[in-house]
């Protein structure tokens, strides 16, 4: 379970137990906006707060909050966003996190993207590879463990003309998995990384585009001479396109790939993973990990009424060992979603219902995944 999901875990538990959770969850998200008495005031809020109420068997109940602010700096038309969130569980586990993307104007526009925080949260070890080592798909439970992780990621990109921007990046990670060395062969690790990022962006808006192309490539190198525990080079590629269709429909697709190149000593939490609320929905986050991840997903975004929209989505992808490539049946996910716009930047409250071919069962709620969060998957 990831921190951005907030109400997601609570919603999924409620739905699986037959409660009318969708109405309740949207009511909770509307609480911070109770002072807004008209549609215009709702969709033009410069900031909002979201209660975090979450439940998983590993954490028990989790309570917290997330605050988001939206603004445009002088000389810049793109909307910047900053966020602060945190939560605490009844099992004394917690996280704090801040992230944001700030667009600066001027003669040479540039942008700052950052993410920093610390978490002490449970997750599960499902093995390494596209087949796994502890069973088949979601039928397996995984080996629970506590992941203690601190991180700082900073990227700056300067416009170089023609919708391109290029700049340096810095990444720091310190993590302790709490797993036996016999499973991962990796003690606590500290990674210091430097790299470069290039981006091409013609989207009409950042948070819910209706047209345009987006491409981003980031190369990060972690070197022992910088104090890193392992020598690793990470490559991340993200390509998206948004195509306007008649009647205000939008067709969107994304190809995403991540590769970890090392001498086989990549720390387990840094291995590219498949699944989660922003990956192949319907597959547990990072259930499948290996040196290389590739995924393609697509959505049809459908207008309903004023601030409400629907979506139909599907995705396909898998992970691979670049040192011992083995073919497997790709993982496929699909589902339906509902969107509610909450401000003029078109930031949405997102509810998705998804399933995948990882679990072939149709007659149990455990084969379905529920997500309730803010912003789009891509």
Sine and cosine of phi, psi and omega as CSV:
sin_phi,cos_phi,sin_psi,cos_psi,sin_omega,cos_omega
0.00,0.00,0.75,-0.66,-0.07,-1.00
-0.98,-0.20,0.38,-0.92,-0.12,-0.99
-0.92,0.39,-0.49,0.87,-0.06,-1.00
-0.95,0.32,-0.25,0.97,-0.09,-1.00
-0.95,0.30,-0.54,0.84,0.09,-1.00
0.81,0.58,-0.98,-0.21,-0.06,-1.00
-0.96,0.28,-0.14,0.99,-0.12,-0.99
-0.86,0.51,-0.77,0.63,-0.06,-1.00
-0.88,0.47,-0.68,0.73,0.01,-1.00
-0.89,0.46,-0.67,0.75,0.01,-1.00
-0.89,0.45,-0.71,0.71,-0.04,-1.00
-0.89,0.46,-0.65,0.76,0.03,-1.00
-0.89,0.46,-0.68,0.73,-0.02,-1.00
-0.90,0.43,-0.69,0.72,-0.01,-1.00
-0.90,0.44,-0.66,0.76,-0.03,-1.00
-0.93,0.37,-0.38,0.93,0.03,-1.00
-0.99,-0.15,0.12,0.99,0.13,-0.99
1.00,0.05,0.18,0.98,0.02,-1.00
-0.98,0.21,0.33,-0.95,0.07,-1.00
-0.99,0.10,0.93,0.36,-0.21,-0.98
-0.97,0.23,-0.49,0.87,-0.05,-1.00
-0.89,0.46,-0.71,0.70,0.01,-1.00
-0.90,0.44,-0.70,0.71,-0.01,-1.00
-0.89,0.46,-0.70,0.72,-0.05,-1.00
-0.90,0.43,-0.68,0.73,0.04,-1.00
-0.91,0.41,-0.52,0.85,0.08,-1.00
-0.91,0.41,-0.66,0.75,0.03,-1.00
-0.89,0.46,-0.70,0.71,-0.01,-1.00
-0.91,0.41,-0.43,0.90,0.00,-1.00
-0.99,0.15,-0.29,0.96,-0.05,-1.00
-0.81,0.59,-0.74,0.67,-0.02,-1.00
-0.89,0.45,-0.30,0.95,-0.05,-1.00
-0.98,-0.22,0.33,0.94,-0.09,-1.00
-0.90,0.44,-0.37,0.93,0.01,-1.00
-0.97,0.25,-0.24,0.97,0.00,-1.00
-0.99,0.11,0.81,-0.58,-0.10,-0.99
-0.92,-0.40,0.03,1.00,0.02,-1.00
-0.65,-0.76,0.33,-0.95,0.01,-1.00
-0.87,0.49,-0.68,0.73,-0.01,-1.00
-0.87,0.50,-0.66,0.75,-0.03,-1.00
-0.93,0.36,-0.53,0.85,0.01,-1.00
-0.93,0.38,-0.74,0.67,-0.11,-0.99
-0.98,0.17,-0.02,1.00,0.02,-1.00
-0.89,-0.45,0.29,0.96,0.02,-1.00
-0.90,0.45,0.75,-0.66,0.04,-1.00
-0.98,0.20,-0.25,0.97,-0.03,-1.00
-0.40,-0.92,0.35,-0.94,0.04,-1.00
-0.43,-0.90,0.39,-0.92,0.09,-1.00
-0.87,-0.49,0.62,-0.78,-0.03,-1.00
-0.81,-0.59,0.87,-0.50,0.11,-0.99
-0.90,0.43,0.60,-0.80,0.06,-1.00
-0.95,-0.30,0.93,-0.37,0.06,-1.00
-0.78,-0.62,0.89,-0.46,-0.17,-0.99
-0.62,-0.79,0.52,-0.86,0.07,-1.00
-0.62,-0.78,0.75,-0.66,0.19,-0.98
-0.63,-0.77,0.39,-0.92,0.03,-1.00
-0.85,0.52,-0.49,0.87,-0.03,-1.00
-0.97,0.24,-0.54,0.84,-0.11,-0.99
-0.97,-0.25,-0.27,0.96,-0.26,-0.97
0.88,0.48,-0.52,-0.86,-0.03,-1.00
-0.97,0.24,0.61,-0.79,0.00,-1.00
-0.79,-0.62,0.73,-0.68,-0.03,-1.00
-0.77,-0.64,0.62,-0.78,0.03,-1.00
-0.05,-1.00,-0.37,-0.93,-0.03,-1.00
-0.40,-0.92,0.40,-0.92,0.09,-1.00
-0.73,-0.69,0.70,-0.71,0.04,-1.00
-0.85,-0.53,0.72,-0.70,0.00,-1.00
-0.79,-0.61,0.63,-0.78,0.07,-1.00
-0.81,-0.58,0.58,-0.81,-0.04,-1.00
-0.79,-0.62,0.70,-0.71,-0.04,-1.00
-0.32,-0.95,0.32,-0.95,0.10,-0.99
-0.87,-0.50,0.81,-0.58,0.03,-1.00
-0.99,0.17,0.36,-0.93,-0.01,-1.00
-0.82,0.57,0.70,-0.72,0.03,-1.00
0.98,0.22,0.19,0.98,-0.05,-1.00
-0.73,-0.69,0.76,-0.66,0.01,-1.00
-1.00,-0.04,-0.38,0.93,-0.01,-1.00
-0.96,0.27,0.59,-0.81,-0.04,-1.00
-1.00,0.07,0.81,-0.59,0.07,-1.00
-1.00,0.05,0.44,-0.90,0.03,-1.00
-0.67,-0.74,0.68,-0.73,0.13,-0.99
-0.78,-0.63,0.56,-0.83,-0.07,-1.00
-0.61,-0.79,0.58,-0.81,0.12,-0.99
-0.72,-0.70,0.79,-0.62,0.01,-1.00
-0.57,-0.82,0.35,-0.94,0.01,-1.00
-0.17,-0.99,0.33,-0.95,-0.01,-1.00
-0.37,-0.93,0.33,-0.94,0.00,-1.00
-0.68,-0.73,0.65,-0.76,-0.05,-1.00
-0.95,-0.31,0.29,-0.96,0.03,-1.00
-0.93,0.36,-0.21,0.98,0.08,-1.00
-0.99,-0.17,0.35,0.94,0.10,-1.00
0.89,0.45,0.59,0.80,0.11,-0.99
-0.93,-0.36,0.50,-0.87,-0.14,-0.99
-0.38,-0.92,0.22,-0.98,0.13,-0.99
-0.46,-0.89,0.45,-0.89,0.19,-0.98
-0.73,-0.69,0.57,-0.82,-0.11,-0.99
-0.42,-0.91,0.62,-0.78,0.15,-0.99
-0.71,-0.71,0.61,-0.79,0.00,-1.00
-0.47,-0.88,0.32,-0.95,0.02,-1.00
-0.04,-1.00,0.31,-0.95,0.14,-0.99
-0.73,-0.68,0.87,-0.49,-0.07,-1.00
-0.88,-0.47,0.81,-0.58,-0.01,-1.00
-0.97,-0.23,0.84,-0.55,-0.01,-1.00
-0.97,-0.25,0.60,-0.80,0.02,-1.00
-1.00,-0.07,-0.49,-0.87,-0.02,-1.00
0.98,-0.22,-0.08,-1.00,-0.01,-1.00
-0.89,0.45,-0.59,0.81,0.04,-1.00
-0.85,-0.52,1.00,-0.01,-0.02,-1.00
-0.86,0.51,0.57,-0.82,0.06,-1.00
-0.52,-0.86,0.21,-0.98,-0.04,-1.00
-0.66,-0.75,0.49,-0.87,0.03,-1.00
-0.87,-0.49,0.81,-0.59,0.06,-1.00
-0.84,-0.54,0.76,-0.65,-0.06,-1.00
-0.60,-0.80,0.36,-0.93,0.08,-1.00
-0.39,-0.92,0.76,-0.65,-0.03,-1.00
-0.48,-0.88,0.50,-0.87,0.03,-1.00
0.19,-0.98,-0.10,-1.00,0.04,-1.00
-0.56,-0.83,0.65,-0.76,0.09,-1.00
-0.67,-0.74,0.56,-0.83,0.12,-0.99
-0.78,-0.62,1.00,0.07,-0.18,-0.98
-0.71,-0.71,0.43,-0.90,0.02,-1.00
-0.99,0.16,0.48,-0.88,0.16,-0.99
-0.52,-0.86,-0.25,-0.97,-0.05,-1.00
-0.66,-0.75,0.58,-0.82,0.06,-1.00
-0.99,-0.15,0.90,-0.43,-0.02,-1.00
-0.97,-0.25,0.08,1.00,-0.08,-1.00
0.99,-0.14,0.05,-1.00,0.00,-1.00
-0.89,-0.46,0.74,-0.67,0.00,-1.00
0.90,-0.45,0.18,-0.98,-0.05,-1.00
-0.99,0.14,-0.16,0.99,0.08,-1.00
-0.99,-0.16,-0.48,0.88,-0.03,-1.00
0.98,0.18,0.11,-0.99,-0.07,-1.00
-0.80,-0.60,-0.01,1.00,-0.10,-1.00
-0.83,-0.56,0.32,0.95,0.02,-1.00
0.65,-0.76,-0.32,-0.95,-0.06,-1.00
-0.91,-0.42,0.89,-0.45,0.16,-0.99
0.79,0.61,-0.62,-0.79,-0.07,-1.00
-0.96,0.27,-0.13,0.99,0.08,-1.00
-0.94,0.34,-0.39,0.92,0.03,-1.00
-1.00,0.06,0.47,-0.88,-0.06,-1.00
-0.99,-0.11,-0.34,0.94,-0.08,-1.00
0.98,0.20,0.23,-0.97,0.03,-1.00
-0.98,-0.20,0.94,-0.33,-0.04,-1.00
-0.90,0.44,0.60,-0.80,0.11,-0.99
-0.41,-0.91,0.37,-0.93,0.04,-1.00
-1.00,0.00,0.76,-0.64,0.07,-1.00
-0.95,-0.31,0.92,-0.40,0.09,-1.00
-0.98,-0.18,0.85,-0.52,-0.16,-0.99
-0.53,-0.85,0.78,-0.63,0.16,-0.99
-0.91,-0.42,0.56,-0.83,-0.11,-0.99
-0.43,-0.90,0.51,-0.86,0.12,-0.99
-0.61,-0.79,0.83,-0.56,0.02,-1.00
-0.75,-0.66,0.83,-0.55,-0.03,-1.00
-0.75,-0.66,0.77,-0.64,0.05,-1.00
-0.76,-0.65,0.71,-0.71,0.13,-0.99
-0.84,-0.55,0.72,-0.70,-0.02,-1.00
-0.77,-0.64,0.78,-0.62,-0.02,-1.00
-0.96,-0.29,0.71,-0.70,0.00,-1.00
-0.91,0.42,0.75,-0.66,0.03,-1.00
-0.89,-0.46,0.24,0.97,0.05,-1.00
1.00,-0.08,0.43,-0.90,0.05,-1.00
0.90,0.44,0.55,0.84,0.01,-1.00
0.94,0.34,0.16,0.99,0.04,-1.00
-0.99,-0.13,0.55,-0.84,0.14,-0.99
-0.61,-0.79,0.60,-0.80,-0.09,-1.00
-0.66,-0.75,0.54,-0.84,0.04,-1.00
-0.07,-1.00,0.08,-1.00,-0.01,-1.00
-1.00,0.10,0.27,-0.96,0.09,-1.00
-0.65,-0.76,0.43,-0.90,0.04,-1.00
-0.74,-0.68,0.68,-0.73,0.00,-1.00
-0.66,-0.75,0.73,-0.68,0.06,-1.00
-0.77,-0.63,0.70,-0.71,0.05,-1.00
-0.61,-0.79,0.71,-0.71,0.17,-0.98
-0.76,-0.65,0.81,-0.59,-0.11,-0.99
-0.57,-0.82,0.55,-0.83,0.08,-1.00
-0.72,-0.69,0.87,-0.49,-0.12,-0.99
-0.99,0.10,-0.46,0.89,-0.08,-1.00
0.96,0.27,0.18,0.98,0.03,-1.00
-1.00,0.00,0.49,-0.87,0.10,-1.00
-0.86,0.50,0.62,-0.79,0.01,-1.00
-0.86,0.50,-0.41,0.91,-0.02,-1.00
-0.92,0.40,-0.36,0.93,-0.01,-1.00
-1.00,-0.01,-0.69,0.73,-0.08,-1.00
-0.90,-0.45,-0.32,0.95,-0.02,-1.00
0.85,0.52,0.48,0.88,-0.02,-1.00
-0.74,-0.68,0.92,-0.40,0.11,-0.99
-0.96,0.29,-0.05,-1.00,0.09,-1.00
-0.79,0.62,0.64,-0.77,-0.10,-1.00
-0.76,-0.64,0.50,-0.87,0.11,-0.99
-0.80,-0.60,0.79,-0.61,-0.06,-1.00
-0.82,-0.58,0.79,-0.61,0.10,-0.99
-0.91,-0.40,0.84,-0.54,-0.07,-1.00
-0.79,-0.62,0.60,-0.80,0.11,-0.99
-0.81,-0.59,0.52,-0.85,-0.01,-1.00
-0.19,-0.98,-0.28,-0.96,-0.03,-1.00
-0.67,-0.74,0.54,-0.84,0.00,-1.00
-0.73,-0.68,0.66,-0.75,0.06,-1.00
-0.81,-0.59,0.63,-0.78,-0.07,-1.00
-0.63,-0.78,0.64,-0.77,0.10,-0.99
-0.83,-0.56,0.78,-0.63,-0.15,-0.99
-0.55,-0.84,0.91,-0.42,0.08,-1.00
-0.87,-0.50,0.30,0.95,-0.01,-1.00
-0.90,0.43,0.54,-0.84,0.00,-1.00
-0.97,0.25,-0.41,0.91,0.14,-0.99
-0.47,-0.88,0.28,-0.96,-0.14,-0.99
-0.99,0.11,-0.68,0.73,-0.25,-0.97
-0.99,-0.14,-0.34,0.94,0.11,-0.99
-0.50,-0.87,0.96,0.28,-0.09,-1.00
-0.92,0.39,0.49,-0.87,0.12,-0.99
-0.90,-0.45,-0.17,0.99,0.06,-1.00
-0.35,-0.94,0.38,-0.93,0.09,-1.00
0.89,-0.46,0.09,-1.00,-0.04,-1.00
-0.80,-0.60,0.62,-0.78,0.03,-1.00
-0.73,-0.68,0.75,-0.66,0.06,-1.00
-0.65,-0.76,0.70,-0.71,0.03,-1.00
-0.60,-0.80,0.74,-0.68,0.06,-1.00
-0.76,-0.65,0.75,-0.66,-0.01,-1.00
-0.76,-0.65,0.75,-0.67,0.04,-1.00
-0.86,-0.51,0.85,-0.52,-0.06,-1.00
-0.81,-0.59,0.73,-0.68,0.03,-1.00
-0.88,-0.47,0.78,-0.62,0.06,-1.00
-0.96,-0.29,0.85,-0.53,-0.15,-0.99
-0.86,-0.52,0.67,-0.74,0.04,-1.00
-0.86,0.51,-0.54,0.84,-0.01,-1.00
-0.91,0.43,-0.36,0.93,0.05,-1.00
-1.00,0.02,-0.04,1.00,-0.02,-1.00
0.97,-0.26,0.13,0.99,-0.01,-1.00
-0.97,0.22,0.50,-0.87,0.03,-1.00
-0.97,0.24,-0.42,0.91,-0.02,-1.00
-0.62,-0.79,0.45,-0.89,0.03,-1.00
-1.00,-0.08,0.94,-0.34,-0.12,-0.99
-0.68,-0.73,0.59,-0.81,0.17,-0.98
-0.87,-0.49,0.82,-0.57,-0.04,-1.00
-0.93,-0.36,0.73,-0.69,0.07,-1.00
-0.86,-0.51,0.78,-0.62,0.01,-1.00
-0.80,-0.59,0.76,-0.65,0.01,-1.00
-0.80,-0.60,0.71,-0.70,-0.01,-1.00
-0.66,-0.75,0.89,-0.45,-0.01,-1.00
-0.81,-0.59,0.80,-0.60,-0.03,-1.00
-0.70,-0.71,0.52,-0.86,0.11,-0.99
-0.66,-0.75,0.61,-0.79,-0.01,-1.00
-0.81,-0.59,0.86,-0.50,-0.13,-0.99
-0.89,-0.45,0.89,-0.46,0.04,-1.00
-0.96,0.29,0.64,-0.77,0.00,-1.00
-0.82,-0.57,0.24,-0.97,0.04,-1.00
-0.84,0.54,0.41,-0.91,0.04,-1.00
0.89,0.45,0.49,0.87,0.10,-1.00
0.93,0.37,0.33,0.94,0.13,-0.99
-0.97,0.23,0.42,-0.91,0.09,-1.00
-0.69,-0.72,0.77,-0.64,0.12,-0.99
-0.98,-0.22,0.80,-0.61,-0.04,-1.00
-0.78,-0.63,0.58,-0.82,0.09,-1.00
-0.58,-0.82,0.39,-0.92,-0.02,-1.00
-0.61,-0.80,0.70,-0.71,0.21,-0.98
-0.91,-0.41,0.79,-0.62,-0.03,-1.00
-0.73,-0.68,0.69,-0.73,0.02,-1.00
-0.60,-0.80,0.57,-0.82,0.06,-1.00
-0.63,-0.77,0.67,-0.74,-0.04,-1.00
-0.70,-0.71,0.73,-0.68,0.07,-1.00
-0.94,-0.34,0.91,-0.42,-0.03,-1.00
-0.95,-0.31,0.89,-0.45,-0.03,-1.00
-0.43,-0.90,-0.07,-1.00,0.04,-1.00
-1.00,0.01,0.45,0.89,0.02,-1.00
1.00,0.01,0.19,0.98,-0.04,-1.00
-0.91,-0.42,0.50,0.87,0.06,-1.00
-0.93,0.38,0.81,-0.58,0.05,-1.00
-0.83,0.55,0.63,-0.78,-0.10,-1.00
-0.78,0.62,-0.73,0.69,-0.02,-1.00
-0.91,0.41,-0.28,0.96,0.00,-1.00
-1.00,-0.03,-0.16,0.99,0.04,-1.00
-0.91,0.42,0.71,-0.71,0.04,-1.00
-0.82,0.57,0.70,-0.72,-0.06,-1.00
-0.85,-0.53,0.43,-0.90,-0.02,-1.00
-0.92,-0.39,0.65,-0.76,0.07,-1.00
0.93,-0.36,0.03,-1.00,0.03,-1.00
0.97,-0.24,0.04,-1.00,-0.11,-0.99
-0.93,0.37,-0.38,0.92,0.01,-1.00
-0.94,-0.34,-0.02,1.00,0.03,-1.00
-0.95,-0.30,-0.79,-0.61,0.08,-1.00
-1.00,0.09,1.00,-0.08,0.02,-1.00
-0.86,0.51,0.64,-0.77,-0.10,-1.00
0.97,-0.26,-0.17,0.99,0.07,-1.00
-0.86,-0.50,0.74,-0.67,0.00,-1.00
-0.81,0.59,0.62,-0.78,-0.05,-1.00
-0.83,0.56,0.81,-0.58,0.07,-1.00
0.84,0.55,0.49,0.87,0.11,-0.99
-0.87,0.49,-0.55,0.83,0.03,-1.00
-0.90,-0.43,0.83,-0.56,0.00,-1.00
-0.75,-0.66,0.59,-0.81,0.11,-0.99
-0.19,-0.98,-0.15,-0.99,-0.07,-1.00
-0.90,0.44,-0.55,0.84,-0.11,-0.99
-0.74,-0.67,0.74,-0.68,0.09,-1.00
-0.83,-0.55,0.70,-0.71,0.11,-0.99
-0.71,-0.71,0.70,-0.71,-0.02,-1.00
-0.53,-0.85,0.62,-0.78,0.08,-1.00
-0.80,-0.60,0.81,-0.59,0.04,-1.00
-0.70,-0.71,0.44,-0.90,-0.06,-1.00
-0.62,-0.78,0.44,-0.90,0.00,-1.00
-0.65,-0.76,0.56,-0.83,0.25,-0.97
-0.94,-0.34,0.90,-0.43,-0.06,-1.00
-0.99,-0.17,0.83,-0.56,-0.24,-0.97
-0.86,-0.52,0.81,-0.58,0.06,-1.00
-0.95,0.31,0.59,-0.81,0.06,-1.00
-0.90,-0.44,-0.90,0.44,-0.04,-1.00
-0.22,-0.97,0.80,-0.60,0.00,-1.00
0.68,0.73,-0.96,-0.27,-0.11,-0.99
-1.00,-0.02,0.10,0.99,-0.06,-1.00
-0.95,-0.30,0.68,-0.74,0.06,-1.00
-0.64,-0.77,0.32,-0.95,0.06,-1.00
-0.86,-0.51,0.25,-0.97,0.04,-1.00
-0.54,-0.84,0.56,-0.83,0.16,-0.99
-0.87,-0.49,0.78,-0.62,-0.11,-0.99
-0.70,-0.72,0.34,-0.94,0.06,-1.00
-0.42,-0.91,0.38,-0.93,0.00,-1.00
-0.42,-0.91,0.37,-0.93,0.05,-1.00
-0.59,-0.81,0.62,-0.79,-0.01,-1.00
-0.02,-1.00,0.03,-1.00,0.04,-1.00
-0.19,-0.98,0.08,-1.00,0.08,-1.00
-0.86,-0.51,0.42,-0.91,-0.10,-0.99
-0.59,-0.81,0.45,-0.89,0.13,-0.99
-1.00,-0.04,0.92,-0.38,-0.07,-1.00
-0.94,0.33,-0.26,0.97,0.03,-1.00
-1.00,-0.03,-0.33,0.94,-0.01,-1.00
-0.52,-0.86,0.96,0.26,-0.14,-0.99
-0.91,0.42,0.80,-0.60,0.05,-1.00
-0.73,-0.68,0.72,-0.69,0.00,-1.00
-0.99,0.12,0.63,-0.78,0.09,-1.00
-0.61,-0.79,0.30,-0.96,0.06,-1.00
-0.88,0.47,0.83,-0.55,-0.04,-1.00
-0.87,0.50,0.45,-0.89,0.07,-1.00
-0.99,0.12,0.72,-0.69,-0.04,-1.00
-0.82,-0.57,0.70,-0.72,0.05,-1.00
-0.72,-0.69,0.38,-0.92,-0.02,-1.00
-0.27,-0.96,0.33,-0.94,0.00,-1.00
0.10,-0.99,-0.18,-0.98,-0.03,-1.00
-0.80,-0.60,0.43,-0.90,-0.01,-1.00
-0.54,-0.84,0.29,-0.96,0.06,-1.00
-0.77,-0.64,0.65,-0.76,-0.02,-1.00
-0.82,-0.57,0.59,-0.81,0.10,-0.99
-0.73,-0.68,0.90,-0.44,-0.01,-1.00
-0.95,0.32,0.68,-0.74,-0.08,-1.00
-0.88,-0.48,-0.12,0.99,0.06,-1.00
-0.33,-0.94,0.08,-1.00,-0.07,-1.00
-0.94,0.34,-0.26,0.96,0.09,-1.00
-0.98,0.21,-0.02,1.00,-0.01,-1.00
0.92,0.40,0.49,0.87,0.17,-0.99
-0.95,0.32,0.73,-0.69,-0.10,-0.99
-0.92,-0.40,0.52,-0.86,0.34,-0.94
-0.99,0.12,0.80,-0.60,-0.14,-0.99
-0.90,-0.45,0.81,-0.59,0.13,-0.99
-0.87,-0.50,0.84,-0.55,0.00,-1.00
-0.80,-0.60,0.62,-0.79,0.14,-0.99
-0.88,-0.48,0.85,-0.53,-0.14,-0.99
-0.65,-0.76,0.38,-0.93,0.16,-0.99
-0.56,-0.83,0.09,-1.00,-0.07,-1.00
-0.51,-0.86,0.13,-0.99,0.05,-1.00
-0.99,0.14,0.01,1.00,0.05,-1.00
-0.91,0.41,-0.61,0.79,0.07,-1.00
-0.89,-0.45,0.94,-0.35,-0.10,-0.99
-0.97,0.23,-0.10,1.00,-0.08,-1.00
-0.96,0.27,0.56,-0.83,0.06,-1.00
-0.91,-0.41,-0.27,0.96,-0.18,-0.98
-0.98,-0.19,0.31,0.95,0.01,-1.00
-0.65,-0.76,0.63,-0.78,-0.01,-1.00
-0.91,0.41,-0.36,0.93,-0.02,-1.00
-0.92,0.39,-0.29,0.96,0.02,-1.00
-1.00,0.09,-0.06,1.00,-0.04,-1.00
-0.91,-0.42,0.50,-0.87,0.03,-1.00
-0.85,-0.52,0.62,-0.78,-0.01,-1.00
-0.85,-0.53,0.69,-0.73,-0.02,-1.00
-0.74,-0.68,0.71,-0.70,0.13,-0.99
-0.67,-0.74,0.91,-0.41,-0.10,-0.99
-0.36,-0.93,-0.05,-1.00,0.06,-1.00
-0.96,-0.29,0.45,-0.89,-0.03,-1.00
0.95,0.30,0.27,-0.96,-0.07,-1.00
-1.00,0.09,0.26,-0.96,0.09,-1.00
-0.91,0.41,-0.55,0.83,0.07,-1.00
-0.34,-0.94,0.00,0.00,0.00,0.00
